[in-house]
Structures are given as C-alpha cells and as structure tokens.
Amino acid sequence: MTTIDKTHIERRVEDWKKRLADLYASVDAELSGLSDIRIEKNRSTLMHEELMQKYGVSSERLPILDIYKRNKLAATFKPVGLWVIGANGRVDILTSQGSYILVDKAEYGDNPQWFVYSPKNRRTGKPFDSAFIRETLRAV
C-alpha cells in the first residue's frame, strides 16, 4: 500500500508534469511539418490542488498548449487536474467545435493511456491518437 505523504505528492506532481510534456511532444511531432500549423506553449495555468495544499507542496505552473491553424487559434490543451475520479489526470481540449475531455486511464507508474471524450458523448471515450488530432484540426 502506498503511503501518502509530501514526498509521494511531489512525485505524483513531477510524474504529471512529465506526462504532460510527453503528451505535448507527441502532438507537436504529429503536426510538425504542416506549414499552416503553429504550436505555442506561452501560457500556463496554476496547479495547486487540494492534496498539494494539505501536504505543503508548492504550487506549479503547467504549460498550456495552443495550436494555431493559419494563424487562428484552433485548439487549446489545458491541464485541469491530476487527481480526478476515475483517471490519472485530466486535460481539456478546447476547440470551436466544443470542449473535449482527455484523461489518462493508466494507473500511477504505468505508461499513459490517453482517452478522449467528445462534447456529444461523455460516456464513451476513444483512444487519443494521431487520427483524432488531425481530424479535430481538419474540422476547424
């Protein structure tokens, strides 16, 4: 059984930051070479969740990933939280077509298993992959 203490919370936060960086890198790699696409990570959001506060873990700034298509904002990946029910972290994907929910269904310590839930179907997710990225940007 895992002991929940300050060190454990700090490890979870570091793991979350690494998984977000890897997620963003995979999106960037998928879209690299497309002349009408630009990716920026100039904005951030503050992470200071309840468990972090309870165990005295400092807040963290997490990058927000913005994808521009033909110089128009097409999608934003915004981290929402690490500790969410039924998942190992949540990122919202905001587009003009609606807000998608991206969650990691893997257990802590396992390789991420990203699933995306569409604005029209919050009950059934599908694996987050290159087809989803390109399909979403095509619609914008």
C-alpha positions in Angstrom: 0.0 0.0 0.0 1.3 3.5 -0.9 2.0 5.9 1.9 0.5 9.3 1.1 2.9 12.0 2.4 4.6 15.1 1.0 7.2 13.0 -0.9 4.5 10.9 -2.6 2.6 14.0 -3.6 5.7 15.7 -5.0 6.5 12.5 -7.0 2.9 12.5 -8.4 3.2 16.2 -9.4 6.6 15.5 -11.2 5.1 12.5 -13.0 2.1 14.6 -14.1 4.4 17.3 -15.5 6.4 14.6 -17.4 3.3 13.0 -18.8 2.0 16.4 -19.9 5.4 17.2 -21.6 5.3 13.8 -23.3 1.7 14.4 -24.5 2.6 17.8 -25.9 5.7 16.4 -27.6 3.6 13.7 -29.3 1.1 16.4 -30.5 3.9 18.5 -31.7 5.6 15.6 -33.5 2.3 14.7 -35.2 1.8 18.2 -36.5 5.4 19.1 -37.3 6.0 19.8 -41.0 2.5 21.1 -41.6 3.0 24.6 -42.9 -0.3 26.0 -41.8 0.1 24.8 -38.2 1.9 26.6 -35.4 2.2 25.4 -31.8 2.9 27.6 -28.8 3.4 27.0 -25.1 3.5 30.6 -24.0 0.7 30.4 -21.5 0.3 28.5 -18.3 -2.2 27.5 -15.6 -1.6 27.2 -11.9 -1.7 23.8 -10.3 -2.4 23.9 -6.6 -4.7 21.0 -5.9 -6.2 20.1 -2.5 -3.7 17.3 -1.8 -0.8 19.6 -2.6 -2.1 22.2 -0.1 -2.8 19.5 2.5 0.8 18.3 2.4 2.5 21.6 1.9 3.6 21.0 -1.7 4.3 24.2 -3.6 2.0 25.2 -6.5 3.3 24.6 -10.0 2.8 26.4 -13.3 1.8 24.0 -16.0 2.1 24.9 -19.7 -1.0 25.3 -21.9 -0.6 24.1 -25.5 -2.1 26.3 -28.1 -2.4 25.1 -31.7 -2.9 27.7 -34.4 -4.1 26.9 -37.9 -3.5 29.6 -40.5 -2.7 32.0 -37.6 -6.1 31.3 -36.0 -6.4 29.6 -32.6 -7.7 26.1 -33.5 -7.2 24.1 -30.2 -6.0 24.6 -26.7 -4.8 21.8 -24.4 -5.3 23.0 -20.8 -4.4 20.8 -17.8 -7.4 20.7 -15.4 -6.2 18.4 -12.7 -4.1 15.4 -11.6 -6.4 14.0 -9.0 -9.7 13.3 -10.7 -12.2 10.5 -10.2 -11.6 7.5 -12.5 -8.4 8.8 -14.1 -4.8 9.7 -13.6 -5.2 13.3 -14.7 -7.4 15.4 -17.0 -6.7 17.8 -19.8 -9.4 19.8 -21.6 -9.1 20.3 -25.3 -10.9 23.5 -26.2 -11.9 24.0 -29.9 -14.5 26.0 -31.8 -16.3 22.6 -32.2 -16.6 22.2 -28.5 -14.7 21.0 -25.4 -13.2 17.5 -25.4 -12.1 15.8 -22.2 -8.7 14.0 -22.3 -7.9 11.6 -19.4 -5.1 9.2 -18.6 -6.7 5.9 -17.6 -3.4 4.3 -16.6 -2.5 3.6 -13.1 0.2 5.7 -11.5 3.6 4.5 -12.6 2.2 2.8 -15.7 2.6 4.1 -19.3 -0.2 6.7 -20.1 -3.4 5.5 -21.7 -4.9 8.7 -23.0 -8.7 8.6 -23.9 -10.7 11.4 -25.3 -14.4 12.1 -24.7 -16.3 14.3 -27.2 -18.7 17.1 -26.4 -21.5 14.9 -27.7 -20.6 11.7 -25.9 -19.1 12.0 -22.4 -19.8 8.3 -21.5 -17.7 6.5 -24.1 -14.2 7.6 -24.8 -11.9 6.6 -27.6 -8.1 6.3 -27.6 -6.3 9.6 -28.2 -4.2 9.2 -31.3 -2.9 10.9 -34.4 -6.1 10.4 -36.2 -8.0 12.3 -33.6 -5.5 15.2 -33.7 -5.7 15.6 -37.5 -9.5 15.0 -37.6 -10.1 17.7 -35.0 -7.9 20.2 -36.8 -9.5 19.4 -40.1 -12.9 20.5 -38.7 -11.5 23.9 -37.7 
